[in-house]
Amino acid sequence: MYNFFLKLPNIKLISTHRLFFPTGSMQDNKHHILQNIDTAERYRLLIEQVKDYAIFMLDEGGHVISWNEGAQRIKGYAPHEILGKHFSVFYPAEDISKDIPGMELRVVRQTGKFEDEGWRLRKDGSRFWANVLITAVYNERRQLIGFSKVTRDLTERKKAEQALQDSEERYRSLAMQLNRTVQALATANEELQQFNSIVSHDLQEPLRTTYSYLLLIRKNLADKGEPEQLRYIERAILATTRMRELIISLLNYALLGTEERIFSLLSVEELVSETLHNLRHGLEEKNAVVQVNREISTVTGNKVRLLQLLQNLVSNAIKFSGGKTPEITISCREEPAFYLFSIADKGIGIAPEYVSRIFEVFRRLHPEKEYPGTGIGLSICKKIVEYHAGNIWVESVLGEGSVFYFTISKNLLAK
């Protein structure tokens, strides 16, 4: 049975069970009574058919005395299952243990209403997040006759808020983790710089001393005419020289990962000319033929590092010529997002199984006696290209030659 209490003109209290009329002539009030009944019926139907809100009435003790479609949809109870039961059945055990339902009714009795949000229970025991408004209902004599209760299911909003909160928590956690990583990297960079200082001075100093003494010993042995011992000393000098070159190469490789990226607008013609000038001894010694196909005039980059890159690639083209006259072609052109450079040769080429591995540190494809070197040159080239937000790769045919390509981003900002 659905019971609704409302105040209407000329009627003290209306329920679906009884009508209480004022004293006076029934005939005089007949028209108004029929109007009031019609209004009450409309109001009842309106409340019953609301589906998005649970709207129901409680008696003075908190027992359910009305139930609409929204209440049935949200809470899962049919009218015959819930009418007469105490409204505390909608509260989780932890709230009942704290007498939350009783506290809410006490507040309503004192202030006239109570509004809150919290977890509520459905018939099947599942929880939903609810916005609850409880209002005191009085008769014309201002006597409390019960309570109206309106409940909204805000579970989806709560889930969205929780998801946002979780995202914020994850973001804060990631930010803290990133901050720790940045601090760790800063510490590692500082340690690396200290290591570089040791490498550049403390390790090279003993080598310079050893090298100087070896040169003196070689001079003395040459004066005494002892060829056997002189041969051993020559080997020691070569080993010392190679160690010094290796230390310098390692230092350059390490510095590329820590130094500040400073770029400027550079002339491509000057870069190529200076590269060939620095390598003129090797080019002249091998009678190398160099062709330059330049389609761009300027690039933005670090001059020292780009010179190092070009010199490494051109010197490799000279070194790995296979006894033939080196024929080297340096080309550069503009693409939509980058500048493309290539250094082509007609040397010994690279076997297919090694093409993807030649940029690894200390990767050597040939014995030291055949082709001297540290095995770090192409690794440094790769670092320099990455320093310029580019890529480097090689296309090669064994016995026919190689073409090394690298790109430089067009988005680098000159300082």
PETA-V572455 format. One record per run of one state. SS is the DSSP state (@ for helix, = for strand, . for the rest). FROM is the first residue (numbers start at 0). TO is the last residue. If there is no record, write none. Layout:
SS;FROM;TO
SS;FROM;TO
//
This chain:
.;0;6
=;7;7
.;8;9
=;10;13
.;14;17
=;18;20
.;21;24
@;25;48
.;49;52
=;53;57
.;58;61
=;62;63
.;64;67
@;68;74
.;75;77
@;78;81
.;82;84
=;85;85
@;86;89
=;90;90
.;91;91
@;92;96
.;97;98
@;99;110
.;111;111
=;112;120
.;121;125
=;126;137
.;138;142
=;143;152
.;153;153
@;154;223
.;224;225
@;226;255
.;256;262
=;263;266
@;267;277
.;278;278
@;279;284
.;285;287
=;288;293
.;294;296
=;297;300
.;301;301
@;302;318
.;319;325
=;326;333
.;334;336
=;337;343
.;344;350
@;351;353
.;354;375
@;376;386
.;387;390
=;391;396
.;397;399
=;400;408
.;409;414
//
